[in-house]
Amino acid sequence: MLTITNHTLEKLETLLRTTGYRVRYEKGNFKTGACLLQNSKIVVINKFSGLESKILAISELVRTLDMDISLLDEKQAAFLNQLKQTKLEF
């Protein structure tokens, strides 16, 4: 289970950046807290969303992405594995 903390958000952002994704916080009419921009490696996060919404949206996005696990260290790979095996409920 993920805790709703800034540290968890930072871990998710670091996971994305390590695998080559750019993370941007933007304002706009987002229906969700994050999206993948036209199959490019840019993740856009609604900067006005709450912490819980950001973590939920990014973690759901991370679960669907094909990431190169060889780029991750042991802790990041374990975190990604935990994310992919856990059904998120907040």
N, C-alpha and C positions, 0 to 999 in steps of 0.2 A: 504494500500500500504506500502510495506517495503522500508525504506530508506537504501541507500547504505553507511553504516557507520560501523566502528569497533564495536560499541555498539550493533548493530543489529546482527552481527556475534557472539558476546559474548552471547547474549540472546539465539540464536539458539543452541550454544554449551552447555550452561547451561541447556536448556530444554532437550537435549539429555542425558547429564550426570545425571540429576535428575531422569530420567526414566530408568537408568541402562545401558545406552550405553556408551562405551568408544569411545572417539574421538581422532584420530591420524592424524597427518600431515606427509605425506610421499611423496617421489618423485617416479616417474614412468611414464609409458605410459598410462595415464588415458585418456579416451575419454570424460569423464565428470569430474566435480569437486569433486564428492564424490560418494562413493558406500558403500553398506552394505556387509560385508565380510562373505560369505557363511552362510547366515541366523544366524550368531552369532550376539552378541550385540556389534560389533565393526564397527564404521563408519570411513572409510579412506578417507581423503581429500587430493587432490593434492596440495602440498604446493607451487607449482609454478603458480597456477591459480591466477587470479586477485581477488580483493575483491568482485566485482559484481558476478563473476562466482561462487565463494565459497558460497555466500549467496543464489544465485539462486539454486545451486545444493543441498545444505543442506535443504533449505526450501521445495523443491520438494520431497526430501527423507522423511522429517518429515511428509509431507502430506500423504504419503503412509504407514507409519509405524503404527502398533497398539500399542499405548502407554497406560500405566496404569495411568489414569488421577488422581487417588487417591494419587499418589506420588507428585503431583504438588501443589504449593500454588495457591492462587486466581489469581495473576497476570500472572503466567505461564500458568494456565488453560485458561485464557482469550486470551493470546497470541496464544496458540495452536488452540483455536477455531477460532480466526481471520485467522490464516494460512490456516486452512482447508476450510474456506468459501471463501477465496480470490483466484481469478485466477491471477497468477503472470505474470506481463508483465514488462520487463525492456527495 
